[in-house]
């Protein structure tokens, strides 16, 4: 039997920049449903879990997961590392693909590429370089690595951002960065702001058809290149702005 990967999606309704974004609808469907549909096309991911919070505002996330026949774990809102760890432990995830719900147009073959490099390189953690478009992010680590981070991380930023402790300690963990042959860093189709939602809405409405429901990053890039006004809607937004704010406000716990 090959390596079994479990995708854990962190999702909550109380985003500070765009509340409720994970269940905002395009063409009558929540963004989270598009993400799950795409992840189910992966050849390497065998199980999908949604990790949300115990906040009552996230009851709709749990209801959605049940409708989609997806396992759900509810835990800490702010200690996302603990939420992730407890979800992985409860569902016995040995090798974890971390996905955030702000990437509804995740590309499963890229996740599979990262997974195969992770296996071949025999590392603790694999992540994607910034040469990939923003909105494709997946990173992979084993449970032992997650557990060590959970035990040792003390900075608030390292509890809020699941893999930050791992990245901060290349002296402890074997880490590999997966590079993209083309620099696609200027493209953005993650959803953090209202403008992001409008961009993703336009992409889905134009590229999601009954004949071919799956479209790739190359299809999205071509759409952007022929619709510059859509591309420019969110071009001003800083990449990883949430992480940068967290680091600026950092403290030990």
TORKOL-4160 file (C-alpha; in steps of 0.2 Angstrom, whole numbers, padded with zeros to 4 digits, m for minus):
253
<pt num="1" X="0000" Y="0000" Z="0000"/>
<pt num="2" X="0006" Y="0017" Z="m0004"/>
<pt num="3" X="0007" Y="0033" Z="0007"/>
<pt num="4" X="m0010" Y="0039" Z="0012"/>
<pt num="5" X="m0013" Y="0057" Z="0012"/>
<pt num="6" X="m0027" Y="0066" Z="0022"/>
<pt num="7" X="m0032" Y="0084" Z="0017"/>
<pt num="8" X="m0037" Y="0095" Z="0031"/>
<pt num="9" X="m0045" Y="0111" Z="0026"/>
<pt num="10" X="m0046" Y="0125" Z="0039"/>
<pt num="11" X="m0062" Y="0134" Z="0037"/>
<pt num="12" X="m0071" Y="0147" Z="0048"/>
<pt num="13" X="m0085" Y="0159" Z="0045"/>
<pt num="14" X="m0077" Y="0173" Z="0056"/>
<pt num="15" X="m0064" Y="0179" Z="0044"/>
<pt num="16" X="m0059" Y="0197" Z="0049"/>
<pt num="17" X="m0057" Y="0203" Z="0031"/>
<pt num="18" X="m0072" Y="0194" Z="0023"/>
<pt num="19" X="m0084" Y="0186" Z="0035"/>
<pt num="20" X="m0093" Y="0171" Z="0029"/>
<pt num="21" X="m0082" Y="0169" Z="0014"/>
<pt num="22" X="m0080" Y="0150" Z="0014"/>
<pt num="23" X="m0099" Y="0148" Z="0011"/>
<pt num="24" X="m0101" Y="0163" Z="m0001"/>
<pt num="25" X="m0110" Y="0157" Z="m0016"/>
<pt num="26" X="m0106" Y="0157" Z="m0034"/>
<pt num="27" X="m0119" Y="0150" Z="m0047"/>
<pt num="28" X="m0129" Y="0144" Z="m0032"/>
<pt num="29" X="m0115" Y="0134" Z="m0023"/>
<pt num="30" X="m0103" Y="0139" Z="m0009"/>
<pt num="31" X="m0085" Y="0141" Z="m0013"/>
<pt num="32" X="m0081" Y="0127" Z="m0001"/>
<pt num="33" X="m0090" Y="0115" Z="m0012"/>
<pt num="34" X="m0080" Y="0120" Z="m0027"/>
<pt num="35" X="m0064" Y="0117" Z="m0017"/>
<pt num="36" X="m0070" Y="0100" Z="m0011"/>
<pt num="37" X="m0075" Y="0095" Z="m0029"/>
<pt num="38" X="m0058" Y="0099" Z="m0035"/>
<pt num="39" X="m0049" Y="0090" Z="m0021"/>
<pt num="40" X="m0059" Y="0074" Z="m0024"/>
<pt num="41" X="m0050" Y="0073" Z="m0041"/>
<pt num="42" X="m0033" Y="0071" Z="m0033"/>
<pt num="43" X="m0024" Y="0054" Z="m0035"/>
<pt num="44" X="m0015" Y="0055" Z="m0019"/>
<pt num="45" X="m0027" Y="0062" Z="m0007"/>
<pt num="46" X="m0038" Y="0048" Z="0001"/>
<pt num="47" X="m0048" Y="0057" Z="0014"/>
<pt num="48" X="m0054" Y="0075" Z="0017"/>
<pt num="49" X="m0057" Y="0083" Z="0034"/>
<pt num="50" X="m0064" Y="0100" Z="0038"/>
<pt num="51" X="m0056" Y="0108" Z="0053"/>
<pt num="52" X="m0067" Y="0122" Z="0060"/>
<pt num="53" X="m0071" Y="0130" Z="0076"/>
<pt num="54" X="m0082" Y="0128" Z="0091"/>
<pt num="55" X="m0089" Y="0145" Z="0088"/>
<pt num="56" X="m0108" Y="0144" Z="0085"/>
<pt num="57" X="m0106" Y="0155" Z="0069"/>
<pt num="58" X="m0097" Y="0140" Z="0062"/>
<pt num="59" X="m0112" Y="0128" Z="0064"/>
<pt num="60" X="m0116" Y="0131" Z="0045"/>
<pt num="61" X="m0098" Y="0124" Z="0041"/>
<pt num="62" X="m0102" Y="0108" Z="0050"/>
<pt num="63" X="m0119" Y="0107" Z="0042"/>
<pt num="64" X="m0111" Y="0109" Z="0025"/>
<pt num="65" X="m0098" Y="0096" Z="0029"/>
<pt num="66" X="m0111" Y="0084" Z="0034"/>
<pt num="67" X="m0121" Y="0087" Z="0017"/>
<pt num="68" X="m0105" Y="0084" Z="0008"/>
<pt num="69" X="m0101" Y="0068" Z="0018"/>
<pt num="70" X="m0085" Y="0076" Z="0024"/>
<pt num="71" X="m0078" Y="0072" Z="0041"/>
<pt num="72" X="m0077" Y="0088" Z="0052"/>
<pt num="73" X="m0067" Y="0092" Z="0068"/>
<pt num="74" X="m0072" Y="0108" Z="0079"/>
<pt num="75" X="m0059" Y="0116" Z="0089"/>
<pt num="76" X="m0050" Y="0132" Z="0094"/>
<pt num="77" X="m0053" Y="0147" Z="0084"/>
<pt num="78" X="m0036" Y="0156" Z="0087"/>
<pt num="79" X="m0025" Y="0141" Z="0091"/>
<pt num="80" X="m0026" Y="0134" Z="0074"/>
<pt num="81" X="m0011" Y="0123" Z="0076"/>
<pt num="82" X="m0020" Y="0114" Z="0091"/>
<pt num="83" X="m0036" Y="0113" Z="0080"/>
<pt num="84" X="m0026" Y="0105" Z="0066"/>
<pt num="85" X="m0017" Y="0093" Z="0078"/>
<pt num="86" X="m0032" Y="0087" Z="0086"/>
<pt num="87" X="m0041" Y="0085" Z="0069"/>
<pt num="88" X="m0026" Y="0074" Z="0063"/>
<pt num="89" X="m0026" Y="0064" Z="0079"/>
<pt num="90" X="m0044" Y="0061" Z="0079"/>
<pt num="91" X="m0045" Y="0055" Z="0061"/>
<pt num="92" X="m0028" Y="0046" Z="0062"/>
<pt num="93" X="m0020" Y="0056" Z="0048"/>
<pt num="94" X="m0002" Y="0050" Z="0045"/>
<pt num="95" X="0003" Y="0062" Z="0031"/>
<pt num="96" X="m0007" Y="0078" Z="0030"/>
<pt num="97" X="m0010" Y="0090" Z="0016"/>
<pt num="98" X="m0014" Y="0107" Z="0023"/>
<pt num="99" X="m0027" Y="0117" Z="0013"/>
<pt num="100" X="m0035" Y="0133" Z="0018"/>
<pt num="101" X="m0053" Y="0137" Z="0013"/>
<pt num="102" X="m0047" Y="0153" Z="0005"/>
<pt num="103" X="m0041" Y="0143" Z="m0010"/>
<pt num="104" X="m0057" Y="0137" Z="m0018"/>
<pt num="105" X="m0048" Y="0134" Z="m0035"/>
<pt num="106" X="m0035" Y="0123" Z="m0028"/>
<pt num="107" X="m0027" Y="0112" Z="m0042"/>
<pt num="108" X="m0027" Y="0094" Z="m0037"/>
<pt num="109" X="m0013" Y="0089" Z="m0049"/>
<pt num="110" X="m0001" Y="0102" Z="m0041"/>
<pt num="111" X="m0006" Y="0095" Z="m0024"/>
<pt num="112" X="m0001" Y="0078" Z="m0031"/>
<pt num="113" X="0015" Y="0084" Z="m0038"/>
<pt num="114" X="0020" Y="0091" Z="m0020"/>
<pt num="115" X="0015" Y="0074" Z="m0013"/>
<pt num="116" X="0026" Y="0064" Z="m0024"/>
<pt num="117" X="0041" Y="0076" Z="m0021"/>
<pt num="118" X="0037" Y="0074" Z="m0002"/>
<pt num="119" X="0038" Y="0055" Z="m0004"/>
<pt num="120" X="0053" Y="0054" Z="m0015"/>
<pt num="121" X="0063" Y="0067" Z="m0005"/>
<pt num="122" X="0058" Y="0058" Z="0012"/>
<pt num="123" X="0056" Y="0074" Z="0021"/>
<pt num="124" X="0046" Y="0080" Z="0036"/>
<pt num="125" X="0038" Y="0095" Z="0027"/>
<pt num="126" X="0036" Y="0101" Z="0009"/>
<pt num="127" X="0029" Y="0117" Z="0003"/>
<pt num="128" X="0027" Y="0127" Z="m0013"/>
<pt num="129" X="0037" Y="0142" Z="m0018"/>
<pt num="130" X="0030" Y="0159" Z="m0021"/>
<pt num="131" X="0033" Y="0157" Z="m0040"/>
<pt num="132" X="0016" Y="0148" Z="m0039"/>
<pt num="133" X="0000" Y="0158" Z="m0041"/>
<pt num="134" X="m0008" Y="0163" Z="m0025"/>
<pt num="135" X="m0023" Y="0152" Z="m0023"/>
<pt num="136" X="m0015" Y="0135" Z="m0026"/>
<pt num="137" X="m0007" Y="0133" Z="m0009"/>
<pt num="138" X="m0005" Y="0116" Z="m0002"/>
<pt num="139" X="0009" Y="0110" Z="0010"/>
<pt num="140" X="0012" Y="0092" Z="0017"/>
<pt num="141" X="0019" Y="0086" Z="0033"/>
<pt num="142" X="0019" Y="0070" Z="0043"/>
<pt num="143" X="0010" Y="0068" Z="0060"/>
<pt num="144" X="0026" Y="0066" Z="0070"/>
<pt num="145" X="0031" Y="0083" Z="0063"/>
<pt num="146" X="0014" Y="0091" Z="0067"/>
<pt num="147" X="0015" Y="0084" Z="0085"/>
<pt num="148" X="0032" Y="0091" Z="0088"/>
<pt num="149" X="0027" Y="0108" Z="0082"/>
<pt num="150" X="0011" Y="0107" Z="0093"/>
<pt num="151" X="0021" Y="0103" Z="0108"/>
<pt num="152" X="0035" Y="0116" Z="0105"/>
<pt num="153" X="0027" Y="0131" Z="0097"/>
<pt num="154" X="0026" Y="0146" Z="0109"/>
<pt num="155" X="0024" Y="0161" Z="0098"/>
<pt num="156" X="0006" Y="0167" Z="0094"/>
<pt num="157" X="0010" Y="0167" Z="0076"/>
<pt num="158" X="0016" Y="0149" Z="0077"/>
<pt num="159" X="0000" Y="0144" Z="0085"/>
<pt num="160" X="m0011" Y="0154" Z="0072"/>
<pt num="161" X="m0001" Y="0148" Z="0057"/>
<pt num="162" X="0000" Y="0129" Z="0057"/>
<pt num="163" X="0017" Y="0127" Z="0049"/>
<pt num="164" X="0026" Y="0142" Z="0054"/>
<pt num="165" X="0036" Y="0134" Z="0068"/>
<pt num="166" X="0041" Y="0120" Z="0056"/>
<pt num="167" X="0048" Y="0133" Z="0043"/>
<pt num="168" X="0056" Y="0143" Z="0058"/>
<pt num="169" X="0066" Y="0127" Z="0062"/>
<pt num="170" X="0075" Y="0120" Z="0047"/>
<pt num="171" X="0088" Y="0114" Z="0060"/>
<pt num="172" X="0075" Y="0102" Z="0067"/>
<pt num="173" X="0065" Y="0097" Z="0052"/>
<pt num="174" X="0069" Y="0091" Z="0035"/>
<pt num="175" X="0061" Y="0103" Z="0023"/>
<pt num="176" X="0059" Y="0105" Z="0004"/>
<pt num="177" X="0053" Y="0119" Z="m0006"/>
<pt num="178" X="0044" Y="0114" Z="m0022"/>
<pt num="179" X="0048" Y="0126" Z="m0036"/>
<pt num="180" X="0038" Y="0131" Z="m0051"/>
<pt num="181" X="0046" Y="0132" Z="m0068"/>
<pt num="182" X="0036" Y="0148" Z="m0072"/>
<pt num="183" X="0035" Y="0163" Z="m0061"/>
<pt num="184" X="0016" Y="0164" Z="m0059"/>
<pt num="185" X="0018" Y="0175" Z="m0043"/>
<pt num="186" X="0008" Y="0189" Z="m0051"/>
<pt num="187" X="m0008" Y="0179" Z="m0052"/>
<pt num="188" X="m0020" Y="0179" Z="m0037"/>
<pt num="189" X="m0036" Y="0169" Z="m0035"/>
<pt num="190" X="m0037" Y="0166" Z="m0017"/>
<pt num="191" X="m0051" Y="0174" Z="m0007"/>
<pt num="192" X="m0047" Y="0186" Z="0007"/>
<pt num="193" X="m0055" Y="0202" Z="0002"/>
<pt num="194" X="m0071" Y="0207" Z="m0007"/>
<pt num="195" X="m0061" Y="0210" Z="m0023"/>
<pt num="196" X="m0054" Y="0193" Z="m0022"/>
<pt num="197" X="m0072" Y="0186" Z="m0021"/>
<pt num="198" X="m0077" Y="0196" Z="m0037"/>
<pt num="199" X="m0062" Y="0189" Z="m0046"/>
<pt num="200" X="m0065" Y="0171" Z="m0041"/>
<pt num="201" X="m0084" Y="0173" Z="m0045"/>
<pt num="202" X="m0079" Y="0179" Z="m0063"/>
<pt num="203" X="m0067" Y="0165" Z="m0065"/>
<pt num="204" X="m0080" Y="0152" Z="m0061"/>
<pt num="205" X="m0094" Y="0160" Z="m0070"/>
<pt num="206" X="m0084" Y="0160" Z="m0086"/>
<pt num="207" X="m0074" Y="0144" Z="m0085"/>
<pt num="208" X="m0085" Y="0132" Z="m0076"/>
<pt num="209" X="m0096" Y="0123" Z="m0089"/>
<pt num="210" X="m0107" Y="0108" Z="m0090"/>
<pt num="211" X="m0095" Y="0100" Z="m0102"/>
<pt num="212" X="m0079" Y="0103" Z="m0093"/>
<pt num="213" X="m0081" Y="0107" Z="m0074"/>
<pt num="214" X="m0062" Y="0106" Z="m0071"/>
<pt num="215" X="m0051" Y="0120" Z="m0077"/>
<pt num="216" X="m0032" Y="0122" Z="m0073"/>
<pt num="217" X="m0021" Y="0137" Z="m0068"/>
<pt num="218" X="m0017" Y="0139" Z="m0087"/>
<pt num="219" X="m0035" Y="0141" Z="m0091"/>
<pt num="220" X="m0036" Y="0154" Z="m0077"/>
<pt num="221" X="m0020" Y="0163" Z="m0083"/>
<pt num="222" X="m0027" Y="0164" Z="m0101"/>
<pt num="223" X="m0044" Y="0171" Z="m0094"/>
<pt num="224" X="m0034" Y="0184" Z="m0084"/>
<pt num="225" X="m0023" Y="0189" Z="m0099"/>
<pt num="226" X="m0039" Y="0192" Z="m0110"/>
<pt num="227" X="m0049" Y="0200" Z="m0096"/>
<pt num="228" X="m0036" Y="0213" Z="m0088"/>
<pt num="229" X="m0050" Y="0222" Z="m0079"/>
<pt num="230" X="m0054" Y="0206" Z="m0069"/>
<pt num="231" X="m0035" Y="0203" Z="m0066"/>
<pt num="232" X="m0033" Y="0221" Z="m0059"/>
<pt num="233" X="m0047" Y="0220" Z="m0047"/>
<pt num="234" X="m0036" Y="0212" Z="m0033"/>
<pt num="235" X="m0019" Y="0215" Z="m0040"/>
<pt num="236" X="m0016" Y="0228" Z="m0026"/>
<pt num="237" X="m0018" Y="0216" Z="m0012"/>
<pt num="238" X="m0002" Y="0210" Z="m0003"/>
<pt num="239" X="0002" Y="0192" Z="m0003"/>
<pt num="240" X="0001" Y="0183" Z="0014"/>
<pt num="241" X="m0005" Y="0199" Z="0022"/>
<pt num="242" X="m0013" Y="0189" Z="0036"/>
<pt num="243" X="0004" Y="0181" Z="0041"/>
<pt num="244" X="0013" Y="0198" Z="0040"/>
<pt num="245" X="0001" Y="0206" Z="0052"/>
<pt num="246" X="0002" Y="0191" Z="0064"/>
<pt num="247" X="0021" Y="0192" Z="0064"/>
<pt num="248" X="0021" Y="0211" Z="0067"/>
<pt num="249" X="0009" Y="0208" Z="0082"/>
<pt num="250" X="0019" Y="0193" Z="0088"/>
<pt num="251" X="0021" Y="0188" Z="0106"/>
<pt num="252" X="0025" Y="0173" Z="0116"/>
<pt num="253" X="0011" Y="0163" Z="0125"/>
